[in-house]
Amino acid sequence: MSATHDLSSLAMGRQSRAAPVWWLVFRREFVDLWTGGRVLMLLILFTAIMSVTSVLRELESQLNLIPPVEMVFLTILSSISFGLFVGLVIAADSFSGERERATLEPLLLTPARPRQIVVGKFLAALSPWPVTLLLSVPYVWVLGQGDDSIGNGLMLGALLGGLLAIAFTGLGMAVSIWSTSNRVSLFTSLLIYLVFLIPTQFPGSAQKGDLGYLVQQLNPLQASSEFLEKVLVNNRTVSEKAPYLMAAIYAAVGVLVLLFLVAAPRLRLDGEAPRLTSPGWGRSRSARVLAAPVLILLLASPQAGLATAPAMGSDSLQVSTDLAYKTVNAGDTLHFSTVVTNTGTRPTPALSVAMNIVKTGQGDPVDPEDWSPERTQQLAALAPGASAKQSWTVDAVLEGDYMVYLTAIPKPSGTDATSKPVSSPGIHLTVKAFTESNPGGVLPVAIAMPLGLGLIALVPRWRRRRRVDEPAVEP
């Protein structure tokens, strides 16, 4: 921000109370960001990366035939990841850049309080996020082929992206306040960003187990990815995956506390970071700058919950299905019913009916949670000869041969008792590759988006050059 151009306005605003000081700071910072070319250059980079990844996904879809709902998920996830990078770079330059450009000292000499300055700059640094989300809509629409999941995906993306933008923009701004140089601020902010981003690229097998699930919920980027995928692609409910959503909420709240209650009141010209512990710990200033925001993001997130084990079972039950085999395309939805009958002479205990899916050929094991929104249904006790019907839904996710079967599990009579589960005949499910490949219409969008923004970015330069070339008018 060119602080020297607006010092009188800040003072007059403070005295006349015609406008809040933070609003004056925000307005000047917003104008400088959007007319100075920094934001436009970053948005051009954003569209270029989105274009490249979209074309690569379209080519991959021609080979592997990815369903549209998964393309929507991947595209929205990319827009969030790249959009956070834009806000983080702008925030990391907000105060350390002012120090190097010698414009921070005049700003601190104004009647504005440090927290008011931070509020104005923070809101201006958040302004690119809604634009990045808007720029990602054409990519989502083309790759999603008008799928019904596009609307829900964009709403979830706006929610998660907004929370993460608050967290990482505030993080970059706190680092910038405590950094003595712009180089240290940018390096530290990007390093922290990579620390949270890299685990999201680990293969699925590396994210399983108690430790893997714990890391997923401690990392707001990974938790948001898990939440978006399970709700959008795997038809899980928002309440079921709420702990992953809370990771982003706690991260945003924690960073706001760090920025406005800890960092903002200590805004100084020299960028000295506060001592969080005794002088003997962390003698390196860069180590303190790096450690404090990381701890805020990690400790602010909820811890992973423990899964409960299913009950064991008993005899005298029969489980039948109304389907023996079915051939579908990847992305299709399969509906079928089961009937549980008590063939014995005594009433059964309460029952749990659980669905399982097994891949009959080679390949990774199937996670039933990804294939069905409801894997277990509860039944009351059945009288002798009585029956109960259940309805099931299975979403065909991956190509291959599968066996779907249901198991009735009676509740044991006590902690020292057990019973025998009874399974239904298997349903042979053959899933073919998705038959409607994504259209080549992604290429015009991939070319037009960065090219259009590039032309827009040339307009301010052309206007400035035109003003310079105009001859001075003599009085």
N, C-alpha and C positions, 0 to 999 in steps of 0.2 A: 504494500500500500504506500502511496506517495503521501506520507503524513504531513510534510511541510506545506502541501497545497490546501490542507483542510484544518489547520490549527485554529484559525480564527473562527471557523464554523463550529468547531468543538467548544470553544470557550463561550461563544454567543449562545450555543444551544444549552450549555450548562446554566448560564445566567438567566436567559429568557424562558427556559423550559418549554420552548416551542416544540422541540423534538428531543427524545431521550438521547443521551450521548452514545449508547450502544448502537442506536439506529443510525446515527451519523457515521460511526465507524463502519458499520455494516454496509451502508450505501456507498461510501468511498471505496471500500475493499471490493465490493461486488462489481462496481464499475471498472476498477483497475484490472480485476481478474478477467472480465469478459471482453473488455476493449483492448487490453494490453497484449492479447494473443496467447497467454499461457494456457488458459483453459481450452481454447480452440485447438491448440497443438496437441494437448493431452487427449481431447475427444477424437481428433483425427487418428491418433495412435490407437485409441480404444476401438474405433470402427475398423481400422486395419486388422487388428488382432481378431475381432469378431468375424470379419470377412474370411480371414484365413482359416480359422477353426470351423466356420460354417461350411466352407467348401470341402475341407477335409472330412467333416462328418457326412456330408452329402455323398462323397466318394465312398466312404466306408459303408454307408447305407446301401449303396448299389451292390456291394459285395455281401454284406451280412444282413441286409434288409431289416434295419432297426425300426421298430414300431414308432409311430408319430409321438405317442405320449412320452417315450423315452427321449426322443429328440427334443421335445419341449423342455423336459427336465434338464438335459445337458446344456441347452442353450441358455436357459435362465440362470443356471449355476455359473456358467462362464461370464455372463453379464454382471453378476454380483461380484465375482472374483476380480474381474478387470475394473469394474466401477470403483471398488474399494481402493485399488491402486491409484486411481486418479485423485480421489479425495486425500489419500495418505500423502502423496507427493506435494499437493498444495498446502496441506496442514504443516508438513515438515519444514516448509519454507517460510511459514507465516511470521515467525519471530527471529529465527536465526538469520534468515535472508534480510530482514530489516536491519539487523545489527551490521551485517557486512555492507549494506548499501547506505549506512549511516543515516537512516530515517527513523530508527527506533527512539533515539534520544529526544528529538523534538516532540514525538508523540507522548513520551512519558512525562514531559514537562508541561503538558496541557492539564487543565482541571479534571480530565477524565480519570476515574479510578482504574487500577489495573484490571479488575474483574470486568468492568464495562468494555474495556478494549478487547479482552479475551472473548466475551460474548459476541461482540460484533464480528470479529474475525472468524469465530467458530461457525456462525450462521452463514457467512459468505463462503467458507470452505466447504460447507455442506451443499451449496447450490448446484454443483455439477452432478450430484447423484440422481435427482429426478430426470435430468437430461439424458444421462447414460441409460436409465431404465427405458425412457421413451425411444431412444435410438435402437434399443435391442428388440423392440416390438416387431419391426419388419423381419428380422432374422427368425424370431420365434414363430411368426405367422407362416413364413415360407417353409421352414423345416417341419412345422407341426401340421401342415396341410389342412388347416381349418379344423383340427381335432377339438373335441369338446373340452379337453383338458387345458386349452390355451388360456381361457379366462381365469380358471382357478390357479393355474401356474403363475400368471402375471400378478394376481393378487397376493399369493404367498410370497412371490419374489419381491414385491414391493414391501411387504411387511418385514421379511428377513433382511433384505438388503438395506432397508431404512435403519433397522436396529444395528446392523453391522457397520453401516456408514457412520453412525453416531459414535460407535465404539472405536473404530480405527481412525477416524478423523480426529476425535478427541485425543487418542493415543499419540498421533503424530504431532499434534499441537503441544501436548505436554512435553514431549521430547524436545521440540523446538524451543520451548521456554527455557529448558535446562541445558541447552547446548550452546557452546561458545562459538561454534562455526556452523555454517550451512552444510558443509561436508559431513561433519559428525552427525548432524540431525538427520540428513537424508540416509546416510549409511545405517544408523541405528534403527530408524523407522522401517526401512526395507528389510533389515535383518529380522526384526520382530515379526514383520508380515510373513516372511518365508518360514519362520519357526512354526507359525500357525497353519500355513498353506501346505507345506510339504506332507504332513501326515494325511491330508485328504487324498493324496495321490498314491498311497500305499495300496497294494492289492487287497481284495476282500478277505483273503485268508489271514492276513496280518492284522486285521481289525476285529477278529473274533476273540472269544474268551473274556474273562473278567477284566483283565488289564486293557484289552482292546476297547471294550464297551466303556470303561472308565475314561480312557483317553478321548473317546468320541464325545462324551458329555462335558469334559473339561475344556475341550477346544471349541470355541464358538463357531469357527468356520466349519469344522467337521460335524458338529452337532446340527448346524443349519442344513448342511448337505444331506445328512441322514433324515432329518425331519421332512425336507422337501421331497426326497425320493420316496420315502415310505407313504406319505400322504398322497402324493401326486401319481406315482407309478404303481404302488402296491395297494392302493385303496385302503390304507389304514386311517383311522379316525384321528382328528386333531388332539382329542383328549388322551388318546392312547400314547401319542408321541409328545405330549406336552413337556416332559423333562428336557427334551432336546430343544424345544422352543425357548424354555426358560434359560438355557445357556446363553442365548443371544441377548435376552432381556437383562440378565444379571451382568453380562459384560458391558452393555451400554450404560446401565446405571452406575456400575463400578467406575467406569472411565469418567463419567460426568462428575462423580464425587472427586476423583483424583484431579481433574482439570480445574474445576471451579472452586473447590474448597482447599486444595493443597497447592496446586501449581500457580493458579492465577494470582492469589495474594502475594506470591513471592516473585512476581515478574520483575526482573532486574535487567539493567543494561549489560552487565557482564555475563549473564546466563549461568550463574552459579547454581548448581543443583543442591537441594536441601539434604542435610544429613538425616537419613532415616533411622540410623542406629549409632552405636558408639563409633568414635573416630578410628578405632583399630580395624573395623570391618569395611571392606570395600574401599580401599584408598584410591582406586581408580575412578575418576569422575564418570568416564564412559560406562563403567560397569554399573554404577548406580543409576545412570540414565536408562540403561537397558533393562536392569532388573526390576525397577519399580513398576513400569507399565505391564511387564509380563506377569508379575505376581498379581496385579490387580485383575487382569483378564482371567488368570487361572483360578485364583481363589474366589472370584465372584461367581463362578459357575457352579451349578449343583453337582453333587456326586451321583454316580450311577446307582440305580436300584438293584436289588437282588431278585432273580427270577425264582418263582416257586415251582416246585416239581409237581407233576400230575399224580393223581391218586392211582392205586393199584385196583385190581378187580376180581370177579367171581364167575360162576357157571350158569347154566340153564338159560342162555340167551341166544337169540338168532338175529343177525343183522343182514338185511337184504337191500339191494339197490335196484333202481329202475333203469340202469344203464350198464352195458357190458363193455362197450368200446365206442370210441369216437375219434374222428379225425378233424382237426381244426387248424387254422392258421395262427401264427404267432400274433398276439394282440387280441384274439377273439376271447369271448367269455362263454364259459360252459356252465349250464345249470342242470342239477340232478337232485334226486331225493333218495333218502334212505328210510327204512322202517326197522325199528328195534322191537322185537317180540319176546315176551316172557314165555318160554316153552316149558317151564317147570311147574311145580305144584304149590310153590310158596311165593309170596311177594318178593320182589327184588329190593335191594337197597336203592338209594338214589344213584343215578347214573351220570357219567360224563361220556359223551360221544366225541371222539377226536378224529380228525382227518389227517392223513399223512400222504406224501407224494414221494415216490422213489423213481429215480432214473434207471431204466433197465440196461442201458448201454454205458459206455465209458463217458467220463466227463465229471464235472464238479457236482457234489451232492446238492440236492434241492433244498432250499429253505422254504417250507410251506407258508411262512408268514408273507413271503413275496408273491405268493400265488393266490391267496384267498384272504378276504377281509375278516373271515370268521373261521377259525380252525377247531373250536371246541364248543359244543352245546350241552347244556345241562338238562337232565330229565328227572322228574320225580319218580318215586318208586312205582313199579308196574305190578299190577295184580296178576295172578296166574291167567295166562291166555291173552292178556292185554297187549296192545301195540301202541307205538308212538312214531309219528312221522317227522322227519327233519328235512329241510331244504338247504342246499349247499350251492356255493358259487366258486368257480375256479377261473382265474385269469391265466390264459396260456402265455407265459412270458418268453420261454426260449424254445428253439427248435429241438426235437428229439422224441424218443419213445419213453413214456412214463407209465407207472402203475399207481393209481389212486385207490386207497382203501380206507375204510372207516373202522374204528375200534370202539366197542362199548366197554367202559371201565366202571364196574360197580364200586361204590365207596366201601372201603374196609370197615369192619365193625369196631376196630380199635387200633391203638398204636402197635399192638403185638399180634395183629391179624393181617391176612392178605386174601386175595381172591384172584380169579383168572380172567384176564381180558378176552373178549371174543371179537374177532375181526370179520368183516364182510368179504365177499368175493371181490377181487380186484377189478378196477375199471381201466382197461387198456386205452391210454390217451396218446394219440399220435399228433404231434405238433409240427406242422410244416413251416418253412420259412415265410416271413411276411411277404405277400405277393404283390404289394403295391409300393414300388420303390419311390423314394422321394423325388420330386420333380427337379429338373435342372434350373428352375426359376430362381434358385438361390444365387446363381452367378450374377445376374443383373443387379440384385440387391447388394451383393458383396462388392461389386465395382462402384455402384452409384453412391453408396453411403460415404466412404472416405473421400471420394472425388467431390461430392457435393459440399462436404464440410471444408475441404481444402479450398474450394472456390469462395466459400463464405469467409474463410480466414484471410483471403487476399483483399477483401473489401476495405477493412480498416487501413491496411498498408497503402492501398491505392488512394484513399482519401487523404492520408497524411502526406503522401508524396505530391498529390495535387495541390495541397495547401502550400507546400514548400515551393513548388514551381510557379505559383501564381505571383505576378509582379506586385510589389508593394504599391498601395494607392497613396499618392501624394495628397496632403491636405490642401 
